[in-house]
Amino acid sequence: MVNRVILIGNLGKDPEVRRLENGAVVAKFSVATNENYKDKSGEWQTITDWHDVVVWRSLAERAESTLSKGAQVYVEGKLSHRSWQDKDGNNRRTTEVVANYFRIINRKDNNAGSGGYFPSASDEVTSTPSQQQSSKTQETAPVAEEKDSGSSDDDLPF
């Protein structure tokens, strides 16, 4: 089973950062994505969807120092659903993207660093040490050579 979300969009506001009693840091921010289509009359229309994103620990600290309203970001994570009771006792439910990676791909002032949509080896890795170790192991693993089967297929990785 897979629970994976990839978003490319713009921040609606600066991240809201909280430091919890146990020392954990959490940041929340919203990302707007757009979908364009032609309506029945042939006019272009745009639908904007807003996504609530949550990041934890060192990723939250990085969000606090690097993200700002209007920045275009690439976000990877998973969907998460939470339920709670509000101050009036009403049951509430929300869906959030719990991100394990983000990258600024275009700042609002166009001073983006390396740019590009997808993660590169030079980017900060995700939040858990076991994932970091797994990534390092995969990067240093030797690549097995394929035997030439004589076919004329492209050398595509898929």
C-alpha positions as CSV (number, residue, x, y, z in Angstrom):
1,M,0.0,0.0,0.0
2,V,1.2,3.5,-0.7
3,N,0.4,6.8,1.0
4,R,2.4,9.4,-0.9
5,V,1.8,13.0,-1.8
6,I,3.8,15.3,-4.0
7,L,2.9,18.9,-4.3
8,I,4.3,21.8,-6.3
9,G,2.7,25.1,-5.3
10,N,3.1,28.4,-3.6
11,L,3.0,29.2,0.1
12,G,0.0,31.1,1.2
13,K,1.7,32.6,4.3
14,D,4.8,32.2,6.4
15,P,5.0,29.0,8.4
16,E,3.5,29.0,11.9
17,V,6.1,27.4,14.2
18,R,5.5,26.0,17.7
19,R,7.9,24.5,20.2
20,L,6.2,21.8,22.3
21,E,6.9,21.1,26.0
22,N,8.9,18.0,25.1
23,G,11.2,20.0,22.9
24,A,9.8,19.0,19.6
25,V,9.3,21.7,16.9
26,V,6.4,21.7,14.5
27,A,5.7,24.0,11.6
28,K,2.5,24.4,9.7
29,F,2.0,26.1,6.4
30,S,-0.4,26.1,3.4
31,V,0.4,25.4,-0.2
32,A,-1.8,26.5,-3.1
33,T,-1.9,24.4,-6.3
34,N,-3.6,25.4,-9.5
35,E,-5.4,23.4,-12.1
36,N,-6.2,25.0,-15.5
37,Y,-8.9,23.9,-17.9
38,K,-11.1,25.2,-20.7
39,D,-14.8,25.6,-19.8
40,K,-17.7,24.9,-22.2
41,S,-17.3,28.3,-23.8
42,G,-13.6,27.7,-24.5
43,E,-12.4,30.1,-21.8
44,W,-9.5,29.1,-19.6
45,Q,-10.5,28.7,-15.9
46,T,-8.2,28.1,-12.9
47,I,-9.1,26.1,-9.8
48,T,-6.9,26.7,-6.8
49,D,-6.7,24.0,-4.1
50,W,-5.2,24.7,-0.6
51,H,-3.3,22.0,1.2
52,D,-2.3,22.1,4.9
53,V,1.3,20.9,5.4
54,V,2.9,19.9,8.7
55,V,6.7,19.4,9.2
56,W,8.4,18.2,12.4
57,R,11.8,18.7,14.2
58,S,14.7,19.8,12.1
59,L,12.5,20.1,9.0
60,A,10.3,22.5,10.9
61,E,13.3,24.5,12.0
62,R,14.4,24.6,8.3
63,A,10.9,25.7,7.2
64,E,11.0,28.5,9.8
65,S,14.3,29.9,8.5
66,T,13.8,29.4,4.7
67,L,10.1,29.5,3.8
68,S,8.1,32.6,3.3
69,K,4.8,33.6,1.8
70,G,4.8,33.4,-2.0
71,A,7.7,31.0,-2.3
72,Q,7.2,28.1,-4.8
73,V,7.9,24.8,-3.1
74,Y,8.2,21.1,-3.9
75,V,6.8,19.0,-1.0
76,E,6.8,15.3,-0.5
77,G,5.0,13.5,2.3
78,K,1.9,11.5,3.2
79,L,-1.8,12.2,3.9
80,S,-2.8,12.2,7.5
81,H,-6.3,12.6,9.1
82,R,-6.8,13.9,12.6
83,S,-10.0,14.2,14.7
84,W,-10.5,16.4,17.8
85,Q,-13.1,18.4,19.7
86,D,-13.2,22.1,19.4
87,K,-13.8,24.5,22.4
88,D,-17.6,24.1,21.9
89,G,-17.4,20.3,22.0
90,N,-18.0,19.8,18.3
91,N,-16.2,16.9,16.7
92,R,-13.8,18.2,14.0
93,R,-11.7,16.4,11.4
94,T,-8.9,17.6,9.2
95,T,-6.7,16.2,6.5
96,E,-3.0,17.3,6.3
97,V,0.1,16.5,4.4
98,V,2.8,15.4,6.8
99,A,5.9,16.3,4.8
100,N,9.2,14.5,5.1
101,Y,10.9,16.6,2.5
102,F,10.5,20.1,0.9
103,R,12.6,22.2,-1.4
104,I,12.2,25.8,-2.5
105,I,12.1,25.8,-6.3
106,N,11.4,29.5,-6.9
107,R,11.3,32.4,-4.4
108,K,8.9,35.2,-4.8
109,D,11.9,37.5,-5.4
110,N,13.4,35.1,-8.0
111,N,16.6,34.5,-6.0
112,A,16.2,30.8,-6.0
113,G,19.3,28.7,-5.2
114,S,19.8,25.7,-7.3
115,G,16.2,25.5,-8.5
116,G,14.7,22.5,-10.2
117,Y,11.6,20.5,-9.2
118,F,13.1,17.3,-7.8
119,P,15.4,16.5,-4.9
120,S,19.1,16.2,-5.5
121,A,21.9,14.6,-3.5
122,S,23.0,17.9,-2.2
123,D,19.6,18.6,-0.5
124,E,18.9,18.0,3.2
125,V,17.6,14.5,3.7
126,T,14.4,13.6,5.5
127,S,13.8,13.7,9.2
128,T,14.6,10.3,10.7
129,P,18.1,8.9,11.2
130,S,17.1,5.4,9.9
131,Q,15.9,7.0,6.6
132,Q,19.1,9.0,6.4
133,Q,21.2,5.8,6.8
134,S,19.1,4.0,4.3
135,S,19.6,6.8,1.7
136,K,23.3,6.8,2.3
137,T,23.5,3.1,1.8
138,Q,21.6,3.3,-1.4
139,E,23.8,6.1,-2.7
140,T,27.0,4.1,-2.1
141,A,25.8,0.7,-3.2
142,P,27.6,-0.5,-6.4
143,V,25.5,-0.6,-9.5
144,A,25.3,-4.0,-11.2
145,E,26.0,-4.1,-14.9
146,E,23.3,-5.6,-17.1
147,K,24.3,-8.2,-19.6
148,D,23.7,-7.2,-23.2
149,S,20.7,-9.3,-24.4
150,G,21.1,-8.1,-27.9
151,S,17.9,-6.1,-27.9
152,S,17.7,-2.6,-29.3
153,D,15.6,-1.2,-26.5
154,D,16.4,2.2,-25.1
155,D,18.4,2.4,-21.9
156,L,15.4,3.8,-20.0
157,P,15.2,3.1,-16.3
158,F,11.6,2.0,-16.5
